[in-house]
């Protein structure tokens, strides 16, 4: 069963900032990032329970393959809610404030 996907405004802002950064780094890099993110979103829709809960038994995290980011999400009924896309080097206190 496929779940619906909802990307929160904060997560959309994360995506925009990351895309802008990679767009300035190398021509086309932002498109490769977006392709990896779409693949991740597809996997989340199909198998959101493959990731174990991290925070308050509600928030889960998956690693974005080949990119230094984690995608934080929760599952509510039949919906996967993407909460944030955060660089793996970020301080844990920053992550706690964002989630």
N, C-alpha and C positions, 0 to 999 in steps of 0.2 A: 504494500500500500504506500503510495506516494503522499508525503506531507506537503502542505502549502508552505511557501516561504515568504516571510515578511522581514524586510530589512529596515531596522529602526532609523530614524533621522540621524542619530549619532554615528551609526555604522555607515550610512550613506556619506556622511561628512568624512569619515576615515577613508573611504574608498576614493573620494574626490581628491583628498590631500595626497594619498599615495600615488594616484594616477598622475597628478600634477608633478610630483617629485620625479617619478620615473620618466615622464615625458621630457623633462629637462635634462635627465641624465644621458639618455641614449634614444635615438629615433626608433620608435616602435616598441620600446621596452614596456611602456604602459599597456600596450595591447597584449603582450605576452603575460603580463601580470593579470590582466582582466580575464584572459583565457583560463589561467590556473584558478582564479577565483570562481568563475562559472562552473568549472569542473568540480570544485569543492562544494559549491551550492547544490549541484545535482546530487552529489553523494549524500549530503545532509538531508535532502528531500527524500531520498530512497532509504537511507539507513541512519537516522539520527541517534539511535540508541547504541551505536557501536562505540561511542565515546562515553566514558564514565563521568558522573557528576563531580564537579570540583568545589563549587561554592554553594553552601546552603542546600545541597542536593538538588539545585535547580539549574545552575549554570554549568555548561559543558564547554570543552575546548577541543579544537582540532588544529593540527599543524597544516599550514598551507604548503603543499609539496613544492620544493625547489625555491621557496621564498621565505625570508625570515619573519614570518607573521603567524600569529595564532588567530583563529576565528572563534570568538566567544558567542555562544548561543544558548537559548533555552527552548524547551518543548512545552507548548501549551495546547492541550487537546490535540488537534490534528495539524498544528502549525509549528514550524521551526522559526523562531525569532532570532535573527542575527543581531546581536547587541553591540559588538565592536570587532574591529580588526586591528590588532595591536602588535607592534614589533616585538620580537622575542627578547630583545635586550632591555625592554622597559622595566623600570623598578616595580616590584610587586605592589608597593603602596599605590602607585599610579593605577595599576590594573584594578585594585580593590575599589578605588574611588570611581572608576569608570563603569564598573559592572553593578 
